[in-house]
Amino acid sequence: MTFLPDLKLLGGVFASVVRTVRGLSPQPEDAQPGRSAYHAPRFRRAYLMPAYWGVWLGIGLLRAAAFLPSQIRAVLGALAGDGYRLVSAKRRRIAHINVAMCFPEMPESLRAQLVRRHFRVYGQCLLDFPLLWFGNPARIRKLVRITGLENYETPYAQGRKIILLTAHFVALEFGAAAMSARFPLLGMIKPLKNPLLDWFMANGRKRFDPRGRMLQREQGLRPVIREIVRGLGFYYLPDEDFGTQGSHFVPFLGTEVARLNTLGRLAEICNAVVIPCFTYRLPRGKGYEVRLGPALAGFPSGDLVADTRRMNVELERHIQAAPEQYMWTFKYFKTRPGGGPPPYDPS
């Protein structure tokens, strides 16, 4: 199977992209002294050396895919996703465990079909990513449409502080690009281990939003609060498992999950409205849609547990609208009630 080396290379590039996307969620630690909170890596001559040629090749292959017609790119992306599912036993296993925990009443055959569809849309988004990295703003506006834009425009015009509630959907970067082309946004990132990819991803995000900022994730919430108060909308992904500190166990798609109570705390401290913002890949290569809902009414309530439950309800509603587009390959259930073993541990 001669395509496997190239597929592994593309998979490595995409895995780095996913790790970057994953890094948008903040942890509850205090800021670490002696380090800049802002992430602004610089290009270095060393990135032209042979050690990085494999990364450049992967980026070049993705760049070439951007010239293909959208429907051909969709077919090739689905095939790439099938290949990634076959060669990545670890991610495939995590996805099956997550889907089984979240949809226990779904027949096993349908759960397996859901996992297959997830990897296919995963691959399709991979081949579309160069459109964000290299495409001009006019092309991005055509590729990504926004519904419910008035839900953001109105509080923004009123000078309100805004938190965009989103989650780890495979298309979330397209939503971030579309929104940041219109409004200054704040994101959080965990720098990648590969410095070239780290530079590439960071600069790709700044293309459409010179007013926006990227914060180092480990710096905690103080700089987040500062930037929200300054007027930046916070593109926030609260659906990862960061353990028990600052978290509550709340229901999520049929099981208990450890969720940070950060959303309610931030909304109260910053007097911010919370606007649901979820991005979906449209079928048959027709682009992407960002769906902005009205601000959550009565949020925050003053009860952190109730607010965390409310947040999960909103996440569930949007995941159920297109379950195959949620990133099932993350370990969302590492922390178990009562200190039980994670379901991902070998039995």
C-alpha positions as CSV (number, residue, x, y, z in Angstrom):
1,M,0.0,0.0,0.0
2,T,2.2,2.8,-1.3
3,F,0.1,5.6,-0.1
4,L,0.7,5.0,3.6
5,P,4.0,7.0,3.9
6,D,2.3,10.2,2.5
7,L,-0.8,9.5,4.6
8,K,1.2,9.2,7.8
9,L,2.9,12.5,6.9
10,L,-0.4,14.2,6.4
11,G,-1.7,12.6,9.5
12,G,1.3,14.0,11.5
13,V,0.6,17.5,10.1
14,F,-3.1,17.2,10.9
15,A,-2.3,15.8,14.4
16,S,-0.3,18.9,15.1
17,V,-3.2,21.1,13.9
18,V,-5.5,19.2,16.2
19,R,-3.2,19.7,19.1
20,T,-3.2,23.4,18.4
21,V,-7.0,23.5,18.2
22,R,-7.1,21.5,21.4
23,G,-4.9,24.1,23.1
24,L,-7.6,26.8,22.9
25,S,-9.1,25.7,26.2
26,P,-7.6,27.4,29.4
27,Q,-6.5,25.6,32.5
28,P,-7.3,27.0,35.9
29,E,-3.7,27.6,37.1
30,D,-2.4,31.0,38.0
31,A,-0.1,32.8,35.5
32,Q,3.5,31.6,35.5
33,P,5.9,34.5,36.3
34,G,8.7,35.4,34.0
35,R,6.9,34.4,30.7
36,S,5.0,36.5,28.3
37,A,1.3,35.6,28.2
38,Y,1.1,36.3,24.5
39,H,2.0,33.8,21.8
40,A,3.8,35.4,18.9
41,P,6.5,33.0,17.5
42,R,9.0,34.3,15.0
43,F,10.3,32.6,11.8
44,R,13.9,31.4,12.1
45,R,16.4,30.5,9.5
46,A,16.7,27.0,11.0
47,Y,13.2,26.2,9.6
48,L,14.8,26.0,6.2
49,M,17.1,23.2,7.2
50,P,16.6,19.6,6.2
51,A,15.2,18.7,9.6
52,Y,12.0,20.6,8.7
53,W,11.7,19.5,5.0
54,G,9.2,16.9,5.9
55,V,6.9,19.5,7.5
56,W,7.3,21.7,4.4
57,L,6.4,18.8,2.2
58,G,3.2,18.1,4.2
59,I,2.2,21.7,4.0
60,G,3.0,21.8,0.3
61,L,0.8,18.8,-0.3
62,L,-2.0,20.4,1.6
63,R,-1.4,23.6,-0.3
64,A,-1.8,21.8,-3.6
65,A,-5.1,20.3,-2.5
66,A,-6.5,23.9,-2.2
67,F,-6.5,24.2,-6.0
68,L,-8.8,21.2,-6.4
69,P,-12.5,21.6,-7.0
70,S,-14.4,21.4,-3.7
71,Q,-16.2,18.2,-4.5
72,I,-13.0,16.4,-5.5
73,R,-11.4,17.7,-2.4
74,A,-14.3,16.3,-0.4
75,V,-13.9,12.9,-1.9
76,L,-10.2,12.8,-1.4
77,G,-10.6,14.1,2.2
78,A,-13.0,11.3,3.0
79,L,-10.5,8.8,1.7
80,A,-7.8,10.3,3.7
81,G,-10.0,10.1,6.8
82,D,-10.7,6.4,6.1
83,G,-6.9,5.9,5.8
84,Y,-6.2,7.8,9.1
85,R,-8.8,5.7,10.9
86,L,-7.2,2.5,9.7
87,V,-3.6,3.4,10.6
88,S,-4.4,5.1,13.9
89,A,-5.6,2.3,16.2
90,K,-5.2,4.6,19.3
91,R,-7.4,7.4,18.0
92,R,-9.9,4.9,16.6
93,R,-10.2,3.2,20.0
94,I,-10.7,6.4,21.9
95,A,-13.4,7.5,19.4
96,H,-15.3,4.2,19.9
97,I,-15.1,4.4,23.7
98,N,-16.4,8.0,23.7
99,V,-19.2,7.3,21.3
100,A,-20.2,4.2,23.4
101,M,-20.3,6.3,26.6
102,C,-22.3,9.2,25.0
103,F,-24.8,7.1,23.0
104,P,-25.2,3.9,25.1
105,E,-28.6,3.1,23.6
106,M,-27.4,3.4,20.0
107,P,-26.9,0.0,18.3
108,E,-23.3,-0.9,18.0
109,S,-23.4,-1.0,14.2
110,L,-24.7,2.6,14.2
111,R,-22.0,3.7,16.6
112,A,-19.3,2.2,14.3
113,Q,-20.9,4.0,11.4
114,L,-20.8,7.3,13.3
115,V,-17.0,6.8,14.0
116,R,-16.4,6.1,10.3
117,R,-18.3,9.3,9.4
118,H,-16.3,11.2,11.9
119,F,-13.0,10.3,10.5
120,R,-14.2,11.1,7.0
121,V,-15.3,14.6,7.9
122,Y,-12.0,14.9,9.8
123,G,-10.1,14.3,6.6
124,Q,-12.3,16.6,4.6
125,C,-11.6,19.5,7.0
126,L,-7.9,18.6,6.7
127,L,-7.8,19.2,3.0
128,D,-9.8,22.4,3.4
129,F,-7.4,23.9,6.0
130,P,-5.1,25.4,3.4
131,L,-8.0,27.6,2.3
132,L,-7.6,29.3,5.7
133,W,-3.8,29.5,5.6
134,F,-3.5,30.7,2.0
135,G,-6.9,31.9,0.8
136,N,-7.8,35.6,0.5
137,P,-10.5,37.1,2.8
138,A,-13.0,37.2,-0.1
139,R,-12.7,33.5,-0.6
140,I,-13.0,32.8,3.1
141,R,-16.2,34.9,3.2
142,K,-17.6,32.8,0.3
143,L,-16.5,29.5,1.9
144,V,-17.9,30.2,5.4
145,R,-21.3,31.7,5.9
146,I,-22.5,33.0,9.2
147,T,-26.1,32.7,10.4
148,G,-27.4,34.7,13.4
149,L,-24.7,37.4,13.0
150,E,-27.0,39.9,14.6
151,N,-26.6,38.0,17.9
152,Y,-23.0,39.2,18.0
153,E,-23.3,42.5,16.3
154,T,-26.0,43.9,18.7
155,P,-24.1,43.4,22.0
156,Y,-20.8,44.3,20.3
157,A,-22.3,47.7,19.1
158,Q,-23.6,48.2,22.7
159,G,-20.1,47.8,24.1
160,R,-20.9,44.6,25.9
161,K,-18.2,42.1,26.8
162,I,-18.6,38.9,24.8
163,I,-17.7,35.2,25.3
164,L,-18.2,32.9,22.4
165,L,-19.1,29.4,23.7
166,T,-18.0,26.7,21.3
167,A,-16.5,23.2,21.4
168,H,-14.1,20.9,19.7
169,F,-15.8,20.5,16.4
170,V,-13.6,19.5,13.4
171,A,-14.6,22.8,11.7
172,L,-14.0,25.1,14.6
173,E,-11.0,26.8,13.0
174,F,-13.2,27.9,10.1
175,G,-15.6,29.6,12.5
176,A,-12.7,31.3,14.3
177,A,-11.4,32.7,10.9
178,A,-14.8,33.9,9.8
179,M,-15.5,35.7,13.1
180,S,-12.0,37.1,13.5
181,A,-12.3,38.6,10.0
182,R,-15.1,40.8,11.4
183,F,-14.4,41.3,15.1
184,P,-11.3,41.3,17.3
185,L,-11.0,37.9,19.0
186,L,-9.0,36.3,21.8
187,G,-7.9,32.7,21.8
188,M,-5.7,30.6,23.9
189,I,-3.1,28.2,22.7
190,K,-0.6,25.6,23.9
191,P,2.5,26.0,21.7
192,L,3.3,23.0,19.5
193,K,6.4,21.0,20.1
194,N,7.4,21.5,16.4
195,P,8.4,25.1,16.3
196,L,7.8,25.5,12.5
197,L,4.3,24.2,12.8
198,D,3.9,26.4,15.8
199,W,5.0,29.5,13.8
200,F,2.8,28.5,10.9
201,M,-0.3,28.0,12.8
202,A,0.1,31.1,14.9
203,N,0.6,33.3,11.9
204,G,-2.2,31.7,10.0
205,R,-4.6,32.7,12.7
206,K,-3.4,36.3,12.7
207,R,-4.0,36.7,9.0
208,F,-7.6,37.8,9.4
209,D,-7.4,39.4,12.8
210,P,-4.5,41.8,13.3
211,R,-6.3,43.3,16.3
212,G,-6.8,39.9,18.0
213,R,-4.5,38.2,20.5
214,M,-3.4,34.7,21.3
215,L,-2.5,33.8,24.9
216,Q,-0.4,31.1,26.3
217,R,-2.7,28.6,27.8
218,E,-0.6,27.9,30.9
219,Q,-0.8,31.6,31.9
220,G,-4.2,31.1,33.4
221,L,-7.2,33.4,33.5
222,R,-5.8,36.8,34.5
223,P,-4.7,37.9,31.0
224,V,-8.0,36.4,29.6
225,I,-10.0,38.7,31.9
226,R,-7.8,41.7,31.0
227,E,-8.4,41.2,27.3
228,I,-12.1,40.5,27.6
229,V,-12.5,43.8,29.6
230,R,-10.4,45.5,26.9
231,G,-13.1,44.5,24.4
232,L,-11.9,41.3,22.7
233,G,-14.4,38.5,22.2
234,F,-13.2,35.3,23.8
235,Y,-13.4,32.2,21.6
236,Y,-13.8,29.7,24.4
237,L,-13.7,25.8,24.3
238,P,-14.7,24.4,27.7
239,D,-15.2,20.8,26.8
240,E,-11.9,19.2,27.8
241,D,-11.1,17.2,31.0
242,F,-8.6,19.1,33.2
243,G,-9.2,17.0,36.3
244,T,-11.1,17.9,39.5
245,Q,-9.5,21.3,40.4
246,G,-12.1,24.0,39.6
247,S,-14.4,21.3,38.1
248,H,-17.8,19.8,38.8
249,F,-19.1,16.4,37.6
250,V,-22.2,17.2,35.5
251,P,-24.2,15.1,33.0
252,F,-23.0,15.1,29.4
253,L,-24.5,12.9,26.7
254,G,-25.4,10.0,28.9
255,T,-22.5,10.1,31.3
256,E,-20.9,12.2,34.0
257,V,-18.0,14.4,33.0
258,A,-15.6,16.7,34.8
259,R,-16.1,20.2,33.6
260,L,-14.4,23.4,34.6
261,N,-16.7,26.1,36.1
262,T,-14.7,28.8,34.2
263,L,-17.5,30.0,31.9
264,G,-19.7,31.1,34.7
265,R,-16.8,32.7,36.6
266,L,-15.6,34.6,33.6
267,A,-19.1,35.8,32.6
268,E,-19.7,37.1,36.2
269,I,-16.2,38.8,36.6
270,C,-16.3,40.4,33.2
271,N,-20.1,41.1,33.1
272,A,-20.0,39.4,29.7
273,V,-22.8,37.9,27.6
274,V,-22.3,34.3,26.5
275,I,-23.1,33.6,22.8
276,P,-23.2,30.0,21.4
277,C,-21.0,29.8,18.3
278,F,-20.7,26.4,16.5
279,T,-19.3,25.7,13.1
280,Y,-20.4,22.9,10.9
281,R,-19.1,21.5,7.6
282,L,-21.8,21.5,5.0
283,P,-22.4,18.4,2.9
284,R,-21.1,17.8,-0.7
285,G,-18.3,20.3,-0.4
286,K,-20.6,23.3,0.0
287,G,-18.5,25.1,2.6
288,Y,-19.0,25.8,6.2
289,E,-21.7,27.5,8.4
290,V,-21.1,29.3,11.6
291,R,-24.3,29.3,13.7
292,L,-24.5,32.1,16.3
293,G,-27.3,31.7,18.8
294,P,-28.8,34.4,21.1
295,A,-27.0,35.1,24.3
296,L,-27.8,32.7,27.1
297,A,-30.6,34.2,29.1
298,G,-30.0,34.5,32.9
299,F,-26.4,33.5,32.6
300,P,-24.5,33.5,34.8
301,S,-27.0,32.6,37.5
302,G,-24.6,32.9,40.5
303,D,-24.6,29.1,40.9
304,L,-21.4,27.7,39.4
305,V,-22.7,24.1,39.3
306,A,-26.0,25.2,37.6
307,D,-24.1,27.3,35.1
308,T,-21.8,24.4,34.3
309,R,-24.8,22.2,33.7
310,R,-26.4,24.8,31.5
311,M,-23.2,25.0,29.5
312,N,-23.2,21.3,28.9
313,V,-26.9,21.4,27.8
314,E,-25.9,23.9,25.1
315,L,-22.9,21.8,24.0
316,E,-25.1,18.7,23.8
317,R,-27.7,20.4,21.7
318,H,-25.2,21.4,19.1
319,I,-23.3,18.1,19.1
320,Q,-26.5,16.2,18.5
321,A,-27.2,18.3,15.5
322,A,-24.2,16.8,13.7
323,P,-22.6,14.2,16.0
324,E,-20.1,13.0,13.4
325,Q,-18.4,16.4,13.5
326,Y,-17.5,16.4,17.2
327,M,-13.9,15.5,17.9
328,W,-14.4,12.1,19.4
329,T,-10.7,11.3,19.4
330,F,-10.0,13.4,22.5
331,K,-10.0,11.8,26.0
332,Y,-13.0,13.7,27.4
333,F,-13.6,11.3,30.3
334,K,-10.2,10.8,31.8
335,T,-11.4,11.9,35.3
336,R,-14.1,9.6,36.7
337,P,-16.4,10.2,39.7
338,G,-15.0,8.6,42.8
339,G,-11.6,8.4,41.4
340,G,-12.3,5.4,39.2
341,P,-9.9,4.4,36.4
342,P,-10.2,6.2,33.0
343,P,-12.2,4.2,30.4
344,Y,-9.2,4.5,28.1
345,D,-6.9,2.4,30.2
346,P,-6.2,-1.1,28.8
347,S,-8.6,-3.6,30.4
